[in-house]
Amino acid sequence: MSRSVQWLAASVVLALPALVHASVFSVLNTNDSGSGSLRQAIIDANADSAAPHTIQFAIAGIGPHTINVASQFPGVMRSMTIDGYSQAGSTVNTNTPEQGGLNTNLQVEVVGPGNVYFIYLNTTSGLDVTVQGLAMRGFSIALLGVGGNGGTSRLNVYGNYFGTNVDGSEIGAGQSGSSVAINCAQSPLQLGGPLAWQRNLISGLGGAAIVIGGPAIIEGNLIGTDASGTSAIPNGAFSNNAAITNFTYRAPIRIGGAQAGSRNLISGNHTFAISLGAPLQIANHDGLVIKGNYVGTDWSGMHALPNGYENPAFAQYGGGIQLANNGSDPNPAIIGGFADGEPNLIAFNRGSAITVSFNAAGENFDTRANLLHHNHGVGEANIEIGALGKTANDVDDADAGANGVQNWPVVVSASQAGNQLTVTYRVDTAPSNASYPLRIDFYANVQGGSGLWL
């Protein structure tokens, strides 16, 4: 792996699954409390031990309907599904990632006062809670997992809008402060999924949109854009946190996936798209995989929708993926993959595509077949290891840091005969300073026609 080097690279309508639950509790009005309210439905579900339950919506009148939350809701103590799609007029998204953004039609939005949680899990084990088909904004944390390492209470999040208007457009000044959509730092999370109806929109949050610690799967979502996937609604503008922030590195964590439906669009965010940062802990990259995502582009992958600071003076402090851990870990973070659908497209970001912050051993990563282009790190570097900008090779590669600060290969000659490319190269690395055999990847620069990036 080189240090600071540019590698140039080349609907189906699905029904919701049937909900078979022990008891059904109905939300009949938009009141904050009392009979027929969402708050009362949660209270009643908590009191019924014959879980799992479902909370459905049957609010009279033409939507969308807005529930203004005045104070903290009770914590969830039973397994349940809170199903916004049960409200009349709601329809699920049918657009795949290849078709563009989301055509979801939500009819229930829940708006907080800014200093409370909306839904939080109130026991460390035994819960399986699903939230789907709602628009949520105005909370310090909209959905909060349970604390405690090793907890098994699970949160499933499908087909919601976080931080935006109910139509997926920018809310403006109303969504300020260090708000977070989902915080599951210490409990299992399924955020989105490979099916069209499962895709979430998570944008406009003042803090880190998503805080994870693992185990977690994040797939199929739009993070930092509007519902069309063509305009930015940044996350992290208040806190300067990345859109997806991982502080603890508890495995396994998968962001994206090989199938197209698992692709996340993570673009338009204020600092980084993803930050893998545990500065006070020893990282655990074993089981951490980031693959198949579009980072810094619109939904098509063809046009710029960059992550990073708009102020050029701070551009190097943002970009695509950041590794920020000054501990040590022999397991590299796997970014991309060699199988079909696994490479990430990381392009047009205002900083580097992949950046290490401390140049520490705990920031090891393995970039596999990713398409990295037009990222604007110092010296236009797509991959940033060591000092900012291109770092000169050293004799025998004796320095240390992220990825061993591996010397980059010097190409001696290259020739092409038909589809056969022959490259002669040299890597100045003593066996004592690197793990052999070295893997050297070469990438094609595709230009013209559909390969021209705009």
DATA-V831286 format. One record per helix or strand. SS is the DSSP state (@ for helix, = for strand). FROM is the first residue (numbers start at 1). TO is the last residue. If there is no record, write none. Layout:
ss=SS from=FROM to=TO
ss=SS from=FROM to=TO
//
This chain:
ss== from=5 to=5
ss== from=23 to=27
ss=@ from=38 to=47
ss== from=53 to=57
ss== from=65 to=68
ss== from=76 to=76
ss== from=80 to=83
ss=@ from=84 to=86
ss== from=91 to=91
ss=@ from=97 to=99
ss== from=105 to=105
ss== from=108 to=111
ss== from=117 to=121
ss== from=128 to=132
ss== from=135 to=137
ss== from=141 to=144
ss== from=154 to=158
ss== from=161 to=162
ss=@ from=172 to=174
ss== from=180 to=184
ss== from=189 to=192
ss=@ from=196 to=198
ss== from=201 to=202
ss== from=210 to=212
ss== from=216 to=219
ss== from=222 to=223
ss== from=225 to=225
ss== from=232 to=232
ss== from=244 to=246
ss== from=253 to=256
ss=@ from=260 to=262
ss== from=265 to=266
ss== from=272 to=277
ss== from=288 to=291
ss== from=294 to=295
ss== from=297 to=297
ss== from=304 to=304
ss=@ from=312 to=317
ss== from=319 to=324
ss== from=333 to=336
ss== from=345 to=347
ss== from=354 to=356
ss=@ from=361 to=363
ss== from=365 to=368
ss== from=371 to=373
ss=@ from=378 to=380
ss== from=383 to=384
ss=@ from=395 to=397
ss=@ from=402 to=405
ss== from=410 to=417
ss== from=420 to=426
ss=@ from=431 to=433
ss=@ from=449 to=451
//
